[in-house]
Amino acid sequence: MASRRRGCDRCARQPGVAAANCRRAARGRLSAGPNHRRRHRQHGRHLDRKEGPNPGRNVGITEARQPFVLLMDADVRVRPDAVRRLRDAMAADPSIKVGSPIVVRGDRPDIIQYAGGALHYICEAVNPWQDRALADRGAAPLDIGAAPACALLLDCAAAIDIGLFDERYFMGKDDGDFIHRMKIAGHKVWEVPQATVLHDARPRSAWLFYYQIRNRWHFILKNYQVRTIVSLIPPLLVHEPLQFAVLAAKGHAWTYVRAVGGLLAMLPALPRDRALTRRIRRRPDRDLLVSARIVVRDDVASSPILRRGRSAYERWLDSYWRLLTKTVLAR
């Protein structure tokens, strides 16, 4: 805990930056503002509901007393100078509205956990540097398409304008949806490789499957352009049965059915959700989505047969995306 306090203190010393420890909000308490109550005027907020980190993140943004806020999870440790490097990058380029450090493993700080993120067009995560050496990443900053909310430096006004974090997303696309709307609005999400944070991650449990399935479909219906959704019907007609079959083989068929029911319950608000996306849109889907290797949990695709099938499947997805971007989704 001391190391996390030092991280917030370093944030507090950056002009115009506040800090919010938001993962605690999932347990009902938000620590917002710089640490050390007397020195840095820390204030705490108690949230009556326990609905994941997004309600706390939104409180941290809307009640920040500075134009920028550093959102941090409780299992993250910020390296010295990380916040300063992010802040300097954002000051040099006003189009950068999110500063993202590289997230490394807490037990092995030389190994990357998240870097260079992007969003696959079938709405799955792309994390090309996962489990690779930090030294191999290089020193060049990058405008990325997806970033985890382990630690993010945000422009508060931009975050409010795009609609904040979706509080219905209890895990599963909870941060990806927010970052994607930043990209839809034409803002840069700037990864600074010299800024790193250590993440003391734990293996994810199976209870997340419900939210990942439900939120992924809601993400597509909320954020994708109609032309894109229609164009993706063929690969989705392949992807969804495959996903269901793999989950059913692992004993999670009922979870998938429940997730579909959860999605149906969210549909009445979809016109309002899509109206927000239309209002903020500055960039089309073809500029924001990619085709690349998809992140798949080891416990889901562990057999050699599934790994070989995955490789062939991803090649087919890549071919389909190249076809779309040259025809239906061409400029």
Residue pairs with C-beta under 8 A, 6 or more apart in sequence:
3 77
4 21
4 72
4 74
4 76
4 77
4 78
5 35
5 36
6 78
7 72
7 76
7 77
7 78
7 82
7 83
7 197
8 19
8 21
8 34
8 35
8 70
8 72
8 78
9 34
9 35
9 36
9 40
10 78
10 80
10 81
10 82
10 83
10 84
11 17
11 18
11 19
11 34
11 70
11 78
11 83
12 18
12 19
12 34
12 35
12 36
12 40
14 68
14 83
14 84
14 87
15 87
16 66
16 67
16 68
16 87
17 66
17 68
17 69
17 70
17 83
17 87
17 153
18 32
18 33
18 34
18 60
18 64
18 65
18 66
18 68
18 69
18 70
19 32
19 33
19 34
19 35
19 69
19 70
19 72
20 30
20 31
20 32
20 33
20 56
20 57
20 59
20 60
20 61
20 64
20 69
20 70
20 71
20 72
21 30
21 31
21 32
21 72
21 73
21 74
22 30
22 53
22 56
22 57
22 60
22 71
22 72
22 73
22 149
23 53
23 56
23 72
23 73
23 74
23 75
24 30
24 31
24 56
24 74
25 47
25 53
25 55
25 56
25 57
25 59
26 50
26 51
26 52
26 53
26 56
27 50
28 46
28 47
28 48
28 49
28 50
29 44
29 45
29 46
29 47
30 44
30 45
30 46
30 47
30 56
30 59
30 60
31 42
31 44
32 42
32 43
32 44
32 45
32 56
32 59
32 60
32 63
32 64
33 40
33 41
33 42
33 43
33 64
33 65
34 40
34 41
34 42
35 42
36 42
37 43
41 65
45 56
45 59
45 63
47 55
47 56
47 59
49 55
51 167
51 170
52 167
52 169
52 170
52 171
52 174
53 73
53 149
53 174
54 165
54 166
54 167
54 169
54 170
54 174
55 167
57 71
57 149
57 164
57 165
58 164
58 165
58 167
60 69
60 71
61 69
61 71
61 154
61 156
61 159
61 160
61 164
62 156
62 160
62 164
64 156
66 156
67 155
67 156
67 157
68 87
68 90
68 153
68 154
68 155
68 156
69 153
69 154
69 156
69 159
70 78
70 83
70 151
70 152
70 153
70 154
71 149
71 151
71 152
71 154
72 78
72 150
72 151
73 149
73 150
73 151
73 199
75 106
75 150
75 199
75 200
75 201
75 202
76 103
76 150
76 151
76 197
76 198
76 199
76 200
77 106
77 197
77 198
77 200
78 101
78 151
78 197
79 101
79 195
79 196
79 197
79 198
81 194
81 195
82 101
82 151
82 195
82 196
82 197
83 153
83 195
85 192
85 194
85 195
86 99
86 100
86 101
86 153
86 190
86 192
86 195
87 99
87 153
89 96
89 99
89 141
89 190
89 192
90 96
90 97
90 99
90 153
90 155
90 190
93 188
93 190
95 186
95 187
95 188
96 187
96 188
96 189
96 190
97 154
97 155
97 158
97 159
97 182
97 187
97 188
97 189
98 147
98 152
98 153
98 154
98 155
98 179
98 182
98 187
98 188
98 189
98 190
99 152
99 153
99 154
99 190
99 192
99 195
100 144
100 147
100 152
100 153
100 189
100 190
100 191
100 192
101 151
101 191
101 192
101 195
101 196
101 197
102 112
102 114
102 115
102 129
102 134
102 137
102 191
102 192
102 193
102 195
102 196
102 197
103 112
103 113
103 114
103 115
103 148
103 150
103 151
103 196
103 197
103 198
103 199
104 110
104 111
104 112
104 113
104 134
104 196
104 197
104 198
104 199
105 111
105 112
105 113
105 198
105 199
105 201
106 198
106 199
106 200
106 201
107 200
109 134
109 196
109 198
110 133
110 134
110 135
111 131
111 132
111 133
111 134
112 129
112 130
112 131
112 132
112 133
112 134
112 137
113 130
113 131
113 199
113 201
114 127
114 129
114 130
114 147
114 148
114 150
114 199
115 127
115 128
115 129
115 130
115 137
115 191
115 193
116 127
116 128
116 129
116 137
116 142
116 144
116 191
117 125
117 126
117 127
117 144
117 145
117 146
117 147
117 148
118 126
118 128
118 144
118 145
118 146
118 290
118 292
119 125
119 126
119 145
119 146
119 176
119 180
119 288
119 289
119 290
120 126
120 289
120 290
120 291
120 292
120 294
120 317
121 228
121 232
121 235
121 285
121 289
121 290
121 291
121 317
121 321
121 324
122 232
122 235
122 236
122 239
122 294
122 317
123 173
123 216
123 217
123 219
123 220
124 216
124 294
124 295
125 146
125 176
125 294
125 295
126 145
126 146
126 290
126 292
126 293
126 294
126 295
127 295
128 292
128 293
129 136
129 137
130 295
134 196
137 193
138 193
139 193
139 194
140 193
141 190
141 191
141 192
141 193
142 190
142 191
142 193
143 188
143 189
143 190
143 191
144 189
144 190
144 191
145 179
145 180
145 183
145 189
145 288
145 290
146 176
146 179
146 180
146 189
147 175
147 179
147 189
147 191
148 175
149 165
149 174
149 175
149 178
150 197
150 199
151 197
152 175
155 187
158 182
158 185
158 187
159 178
159 182
161 185
161 280
162 178
162 181
162 182
162 184
162 185
162 276
162 280
163 181
163 276
163 280
164 178
165 174
165 175
165 177
165 178
166 174
166 177
166 178
168 218
168 266
169 177
169 211
169 215
169 218
170 211
171 208
171 211
171 212
172 208
172 211
172 212
172 213
172 214
172 215
172 216
173 212
173 215
173 216
173 218
173 219
174 215
176 219
177 215
177 219
177 222
177 223
179 189
180 219
180 223
180 288
181 223
181 277
181 280
182 189
183 189
183 283
183 288
184 223
184 277
184 280
184 281
184 282
184 283
184 288
185 280
185 281
185 282
185 283
186 282
186 283
204 297
206 250
206 252
206 255
209 247
209 252
209 255
209 256
209 259
210 255
210 258
210 259
210 262
211 259
213 243
213 255
213 256
213 259
213 260
214 259
214 260
214 262
214 263
214 266
217 259
217 263
218 263
218 266
220 229
220 232
221 229
221 267
221 270
221 273
221 274
222 270
222 273
222 274
222 277
223 277
224 232
224 285
225 284
225 285
227 285
227 328
227 329
228 285
228 286
228 289
228 329
231 324
231 328
231 329
234 320
235 317
235 320
238 313
242 313
243 256
244 253
244 256
246 300
246 301
246 306
247 253
247 255
247 256
247 300
248 256
250 299
250 300
284 329
285 329
286 324
286 325
286 329
286 330
286 331
289 321
290 321
291 317
291 318
291 320
291 321
291 322
292 318
293 314
294 310
294 314
296 310
301 307
301 310
